Amino acid sequence: MPIRVAVGDDSLLVREGIVRLLEQVPQVEVVSVCSDFPQLLEAIDANEPDVVVTDIRMPPSYGMEGIELADRLRGTHPETAVVVLSQYADPAYALRLFESGSARRGYLLKESIGDRSRLVEAIEEVAAGGSVIDMHVVEALMMNRQTDDASPLDRLTPREREVLGELASGKSNAAIARSLVISKRAIERHIGSIFAKLDLPEEDDVSRRVQATLVFLAAKNR
């Protein structure tokens, strides 16, 4: 069965662009296209999509409707995943989205969705229960983290910070190994060291990966 997707954005060009990107993807079916927040809520109730792809700001108030929607759906539609689209690389927005949990949640910059594969990968990842953070947000943080004082990231070696940056973008261990051209076993050792140096509790690996990502994001927002 294809992944059922609802799209919400007040821009006609963005809505049509997303639909055109997805209409040629057999594993995805767009079931509703909405231009404002109330309409999107109604469409979710009526069509029960697997994933909602929504702008962070929508009519009528142009606040943080995308994040509000993600919070609301945890109670009303817990199996529905949300990918929030934003033009803001500010990590505060990503932290706000993930503060109630990262499962089935994604944060992508609009400039990234021109790459159909990136959008489809994000939809598939959150539909499967995972989380996605736009690499551009991660890169912005990595460029500025030197300005932080007493950051938990200071405990990490340069290679560990590089691995954490890749991890924070949502990549698997195998994908990180390919990206950095080192062995998967080496990546596993680096990640274990990262968890220890960041004082993350002994929980399941998925939970600690999410916590490490949030530490990474929070380092620029103290």
C-alpha positions in Angstrom: 0.0 0.0 0.0 1.3 3.5 -0.8 2.0 6.0 1.9 -1.0 8.3 2.1 0.0 12.0 2.3 -1.8 15.2 3.1 -0.2 18.4 2.0 -0.8 21.8 3.7 0.7 25.1 2.5 -0.8 28.6 1.8 1.3 29.0 -1.3 -0.3 27.6 -4.4 3.1 27.3 -6.1 4.5 25.3 -3.1 1.4 23.1 -3.0 1.5 22.3 -6.7 5.2 21.8 -6.6 5.0 19.2 -3.8 2.1 17.4 -5.6 4.0 17.3 -8.9 7.1 16.0 -7.1 5.1 13.2 -5.4 2.7 12.3 -8.2 5.4 10.3 -10.0 6.4 8.3 -6.9 4.5 5.0 -6.8 5.0 4.5 -3.1 3.3 7.7 -2.2 -0.3 8.8 -2.7 -1.4 12.4 -2.1 -4.9 12.2 -0.6 -5.6 15.9 0.2 -4.1 19.3 -0.6 -5.0 22.2 1.7 -4.3 25.9 1.9 -5.0 26.8 5.5 -4.9 25.2 9.0 -8.6 24.5 9.6 -8.9 22.9 6.2 -5.9 20.7 6.9 -7.4 19.6 10.2 -10.7 18.6 8.5 -8.8 16.8 5.8 -6.8 14.8 8.3 -10.0 13.7 10.1 -11.7 12.8 6.8 -8.8 11.0 5.0 -6.6 9.7 7.8 -3.3 10.2 6.0 -0.2 8.3 7.1 1.9 11.5 6.8 1.2 15.2 6.8 3.5 17.5 5.0 2.8 21.0 6.2 4.2 24.5 6.2 5.3 25.7 9.6 3.2 28.9 9.2 -0.3 28.8 7.8 -3.5 30.9 7.7 -5.3 32.2 9.6 -2.8 33.4 12.2 0.6 32.5 10.5 2.0 31.4 13.8 3.6 28.0 14.2 0.6 26.0 12.9 2.8 23.2 11.6 4.3 22.6 15.1 0.9 23.0 16.7 -0.5 20.4 14.4 2.3 18.0 15.2 1.6 18.4 19.0 -2.2 18.0 18.5 -1.9 14.9 16.4 0.1 13.1 19.2 -3.2 13.0 21.0 -5.8 12.7 18.3 -3.9 10.8 15.6 -0.8 9.2 17.2 0.0 7.1 14.2 0.0 10.0 11.8 3.5 11.3 11.0 4.3 15.0 10.3 7.0 16.6 8.2 7.2 20.4 8.9 8.5 22.5 6.1 10.1 25.8 7.0 12.3 28.5 5.5 14.0 29.0 8.9 17.2 27.2 9.7 16.9 28.4 13.3 17.3 25.2 15.4 14.8 26.6 18.0 12.0 25.6 15.7 13.3 22.0 15.4 13.7 21.8 19.1 10.1 23.0 19.6 8.9 20.3 17.2 10.8 17.5 18.9 10.4 18.5 22.5 7.4 16.2 23.0 9.2 13.4 21.2 10.8 12.9 17.9 9.1 9.7 16.6 7.2 10.3 13.4 8.4 13.9 13.1 10.6 15.6 10.5 11.8 19.2 10.0 12.9 20.1 6.4 13.8 23.4 4.9 11.8 24.4 1.9 14.9 24.8 -0.2 15.5 21.1 0.2 12.3 19.8 -1.2 13.2 20.5 -4.7 15.2 17.3 -4.4 12.4 14.8 -4.7 14.4 12.0 -3.3 15.1 14.0 -0.1 11.4 14.7 0.4 10.4 11.1 -0.3 13.1 9.7 2.0 11.8 12.0 4.8 8.2 10.8 4.2 9.2 7.2 4.3 11.4 7.7 7.4 8.7 9.4 9.5 6.0 7.0 8.2 8.2 4.1 9.6 8.4 5.8 13.0 11.7 7.6 12.6 12.7 11.3 12.6 14.4 13.6 10.1 16.3 16.9 10.6 17.3 18.9 7.6 21.1 18.8 7.0 21.2 22.5 6.4 20.1 23.1 10.0 22.8 20.8 11.1 25.4 22.5 8.9 24.4 26.0 10.2 24.9 24.8 13.8 28.3 23.2 13.0 29.5 26.5 11.5 28.6 28.5 14.6 29.2 26.1 17.5 32.7 27.6 18.1 31.0 30.6 19.6 29.4 28.5 22.3 31.2 28.3 25.7 31.1 25.3 27.9 29.2 23.3 25.3 28.8 19.6 25.8 30.2 19.2 22.3 33.6 20.4 23.6 34.0 16.9 25.1 34.0 15.4 21.7 36.9 14.9 19.3 36.7 16.5 15.9 35.9 13.1 14.3 33.1 12.5 16.9 31.6 15.9 16.2 31.7 15.1 12.5 29.9 11.8 13.2 27.4 13.5 15.5 26.6 16.0 12.7 25.9 13.1 10.3 23.8 11.3 13.0 21.8 14.5 13.6 20.8 14.7 10.0 19.0 11.4 10.4 21.5 9.0 8.7 21.9 5.4 9.7 25.3 4.0 10.8 25.8 2.5 7.4 25.1 5.8 5.7 27.4 7.7 8.0 30.2 5.2 7.3 29.7 5.7 3.5 29.6 9.4 3.9 32.8 9.6 6.0 34.5 6.7 4.1 35.3 4.7 7.3 34.0 1.3 8.5 30.6 0.8 10.1 32.4 -0.8 13.1 34.4 2.5 13.5 31.1 4.5 13.4 29.6 2.3 16.1 32.7 2.9 18.3 32.5 6.7 17.7 28.7 6.7 18.5 29.3 4.7 21.7 31.9 7.3 22.7 29.6 10.2 21.9 26.8 8.7 24.0 29.2 8.3 27.0 30.8 11.8 26.7 27.3 13.4 26.5 26.2 11.5 29.6 23.2 9.9 27.9 21.4 7.3 30.0 21.5 3.6 29.1 18.3 3.4 27.0 17.5 2.0 23.6 19.8 3.1 20.8 17.0 5.0 19.0 16.3 7.1 22.1 19.9 7.9 22.6 20.4 8.9 19.0 17.5 11.3 19.4 18.9 12.7 22.6 22.3 13.2 21.1 20.7 15.1 18.2 18.8 17.3 20.6 22.0 18.0 22.5 23.6 19.0 19.2 20.8 21.3 18.4 20.5 22.8 21.8 24.2 23.7 22.0 23.5 26.8 19.8 20.4 27.8 21.8 21.5 28.2 25.4 
